[in-house]
Amino acid sequence: MEIILLQDLDELGLEGDIVKVANGYARNYLIPRGIAFEATPQNVKSLEQRRKKIELRKLKAKEEAEQLKEKMSEVLVQLSQKAGEEGKLYGSVTSMDIAAELEKQGIVVDRRKIMLDKPIKVLGEFEVPIRIYPEVIGSIKVVVSPKEEGE
């Protein structure tokens, strides 16, 4: 079934895209939640009329993402964790920890956008990529240091 997306979805496409998906996925999930509607000839014509508004919105969102990328390049996230003798952490640093620390610094990022392959389990400095917008990927520096006994 062909559908027209009403919002951006990482796995499918951007708002206004016409994509082909399984009938059940469209009927049971996308259409009832207002994420998409069926690509009938009438709906495609109405999409063409709204296309300019959608393109302007996409351009504005991409510009904002570029500005956030510039801001993020200067961000340093410092986390303290309990560590063993060889610098291995007793726990781990996850995308949730990074997102919480970024929020404290005034940058709100969905934790699912933080592209951390696996949790950080050792002390040190790490470059962590963050998908801000589909074509815009920024990165932040994360420093994991040992937690002092008094903390």
N, C-alpha and C positions, 0 to 999 in steps of 0.2 A: 504494500500500500504506500502511495506517495503522500507525504504530509508537508505542511509548511510550518516551520518552527516559529514560535512566538517569543522565545527567549534562547539565549546561548546555552548550549550543552556541550561539554568537553568531548564526549564520545560521539556526538552526532554532527554538530555544526553550529553555525551562528544564527542569530535572529534573522528571519526572512529567507533562509535557505530552504530549498525544496529537496527533501531527502526521501529515500525509499527505506522503509522499515517493515518488520513483520506485522501482519494484520493484528494479532493479539496484543503486541506491544503498543501499537497505536490506539486500538480500541479500549484496552483495559488500563493503560497507564498514561500515555501522553495526552490524549484528548480529554479525558475526565479531569485531569489536573490543570488544564489550561495551558499546557506547555506547547501544544501544537493543534492544528486543525487540518482536516482532510484537504488535499490539493485538488479540488474540483475546478472546472474551468472558471466558474464564477469567483471562487476564492482566489484563483491565480490572478484574475483581472484586478480584484481589489488590492492584492499584494503589490501589483505594479503601480497602483496609485499611491500606496504608502511607501514605496521603495526609497524615495528621496529622504523622508523623515528617518527611516531606518539607517540609511547610509550616513546621515549627519550624526545620529546617535552613536553609531559605530566609530566614526572618526573622532568624536569628542571623547568617547571612552578610551580609545587608543592613546590619545594625547594625554589624558589623565594618567593612564598606565605608564607612559613614558616618563612623566614627571615623578610618579611614585618610584619608578625604577632608579632615577637619579638620586632621589632622597634615600632610598634603601642602600645604595652603594656606599654611603657614608655611615650606615648603622653598624654598631658593634653590640652584639648580644653576649653578655657575660653570665655564665651559669656556674654555680658552685655545687659540686656533688661529692659525696663520700667516695674515697678511692683507696685501693689497696697499695701495696708496696711498689708494684711494677707500673703504676699509673692506670690500672684497670679500674673502672667504676664498679661499685657494688650494685648500682642500678643502671639506668641508661638515660640518655637525653633523647626525647622523642619530639616529633613535630608539634605535639600539644604543648610541651615545655617551651619551645621556641616561640610559638604563637602567643602564649601567655606573657612571655617576656617582651615581645614586640608590642603587645597591647599596653603594657605598662609604660612603654616609650611613646605611646600615642599613634602607633601604626596598627590598624586593624587588618589582619590577614586571616583568611579561612585556613585552618590547619591542613585541609586536603590540598591546598595549593602549594604547600611546602614540599618540595620534591626531595625528600630524604629517603634514600633507598632502604636503609636499615638504621635502626637507632644507633646513636653514638655511644660507644662503650669504653672509650679511652680518653685520657686527658689530652688537651692540645687545642690548636686552632683549626677551624674547618670553614670552607666556603660552602654555603648551602644555597642552592638555586630555589627561586620561588616563581611560580607561574602567576603573573599578575593579570595578564590578558592572553588570549590564545597565541598571539605572535610575539608577546613581550615577556621575556624571562629576566628577572633581576636576580641579584645574589646578595647575601649578607654574610658577614663574618661572625662566626660563633666561637667563643673562647670558653672552653670547659676547664675550670681550675679546681684544685682540691678544696674541700670544705674544711675549714679550721674547726678545732674541737669546741671553741667558744661560741660558734655560730648557731 
